[in-house]
């Protein structure tokens, strides 16, 4: 089972640096942060389809999760479309896709620290 959320808007360079930090730490989690220049269903699905191949995820289920999020969260989507437009062309929409159990573990580790 998977979860998908839009988590914010970020300058391109900040998102790139964050991703590089994660790669250097070589953390194998079931959580991925994705980016897109557009807030459209097609763009979000494309970003999910490019997730690192080291995840043993069922891509069809992940895509279904994104579509379900899109259908159920029209207010949030409108909000993030506006924020992305306000931020300008040098910014990205940032989303998170995760295996629910892995995300739960990540949150528990945050609360322990």
Secondary structure, DSSP 8 states (H G I E B T S, - for coil): -EEEEEEEEEEHHHHHHHHHHHHHHT---SEEEEEESS-SHHHHHHHHHTS-TTS---HHHHHHHHHHHHHH-HHHHHHHHHHHHHH-TTEEEEEEEEEHHHHHHHHHHHHH-
